[in-house]
């Protein structure tokens, strides 16, 4: 095969807080052939995204490519002028970001943004671009492909927005596509459809790919070869089969061993059922104007009832758009419920956060899925963590400083990161800052909306262990919204399965192997395995199950 990409002895430097320059990528070399997909895996901060960005001639803020060469289709991306790089980006090399929410302009329609690159580079007529976009929407299993482009980003789910960002990257027929954790926002059933679509589009077009991920099961389904990174250095590389079945480096074996968190066992489960901390009764929530019956035009949550006991955890799972995050926002009062009650610690809460006391707000915190949009990019980590300490606890500057060090220790971040801004952190580091901000309030309940989706298996396992430790020490309860069944199994006492805004089943982790509802069966059977042949051999029809659920 002909090599499309050649990285030789790549070095990238970053500037520390003291002004000293340190190497964060040290001597990495590998090739990518035409039509080949190479996965970069490793823990948060290992350099995966930094290396991927060099393929576009780009470096993170405060960083620079200090040595080596990066060749794409015969062009050295390091030595090209910025004008020359601009011509390459979007045509020969494109990028699918981890956070699609941060990549889209909320004021422009989806279609206008997807086809923008074809207009900038004059690749085709507007009518041709729109027709091609619709074909891509269909190939990527997006709903209503003919009309979804007329919507705005806030009018589609997170998983749908992530697939739309892939359409944006593919519309110009690139030679190389960089996928930076593109399925972290997707539930497992949607993830299967998207992975199949990615493979089909990439292989049919002979497009090469770099797939940045911490999810080894996803990598197993799409990658031809794997490059394992740690601390900016390459630990080993090989075909997907070689890495999964015969890893040589101890770190690679550690990643494989950490793939499945240990399920919550009897020692983690209370012997008696304590009093409810949170009770949700017949909750209805949604978007748009109220109708004659007092209900919103679009109902994303339909008459959901559930409870969370003190010191215990509830998992909420389901596909993208099923209402998981909307339910969390209604519980937190960010989106006022139209119908139903939220009772917390024996007191009924107002439907809106504005109708709740400061103490009620403090006791229930939410950690959002997208740290990119949840953290103010203009503020330092110190400023971000100081705000809730001042707001909820009235701490002075000295007390805040000491507590910030404690919070960083709790989420296993170096204290010297306190002066950095979110743009200077990796995806996993940003999410841990996001979680530390919630802990700063000293809550009783934390609503966790996909908080481990940006973390590699080793760090995710450490975070789950940390959450359990904090729960024992502080008596916390969690609502864990996730599409990662292994994470939910590892920490939750009960699991609620949602579809179409409704609760279809509630089970314990011990019974996830024997779900009763057809949709639960589909969901649990869709969890990827560490087997490259698993996806191609999977026989299921998600639409038949969804049609059954809609009846």
Secondary structure as UniProt FT lines:
FT   STRAND          3..15
FT   TURN            17..18
FT   STRAND          21..33
FT   TURN            34..35
FT   STRAND          37..41
FT   TURN            44..45
FT   HELIX           48..54
FT   TURN            55..57
FT   TURN            61..62
FT   STRAND          63..72
FT   TURN            73..74
FT   STRAND          75..76
FT   TURN            77..79
FT   HELIX           82..88
FT   TURN            90..92
FT   STRAND          93..96
FT   HELIX           100..103
FT   TURN            106..107
FT   HELIX           110..114
FT   HELIX           116..120
FT   TURN            121..122
FT   HELIX           126..139
FT   TURN            140..141
FT   TURN            143..147
FT   HELIX           148..150
FT   HELIX           153..155
FT   HELIX           158..170
FT   TURN            171..172
FT   STRAND          176..180
FT   TURN            182..185
FT   HELIX           188..205
FT   STRAND          208..212
FT   HELIX           216..222
FT   STRAND          225..230
FT   TURN            231..232
FT   STRAND          233..239
FT   HELIX           240..246
FT   HELIX           250..257
FT   HELIX           266..268
FT   STRAND          276..290
FT   TURN            292..293
FT   STRAND          296..309
FT   TURN            310..311
FT   STRAND          313..317
FT   TURN            320..321
FT   HELIX           324..332
FT   STRAND          339..344
FT   TURN            345..346
FT   STRAND          347..348
FT   HELIX           353..355
FT   HELIX           358..363
FT   STRAND          364..367
FT   HELIX           371..374
FT   TURN            377..378
FT   HELIX           381..393
FT   HELIX           397..410
FT   TURN            411..412
FT   HELIX           415..419
FT   HELIX           422..424
FT   HELIX           427..440
FT   STRAND          445..449
FT   TURN            451..454
FT   HELIX           457..474
FT   STRAND          477..481
FT   HELIX           485..491
FT   STRAND          494..499
FT   TURN            500..501
FT   STRAND          502..507
FT   HELIX           509..514
FT   HELIX           518..525
FT   TURN            532..533
FT   HELIX           534..537
FT   HELIX           542..550
//
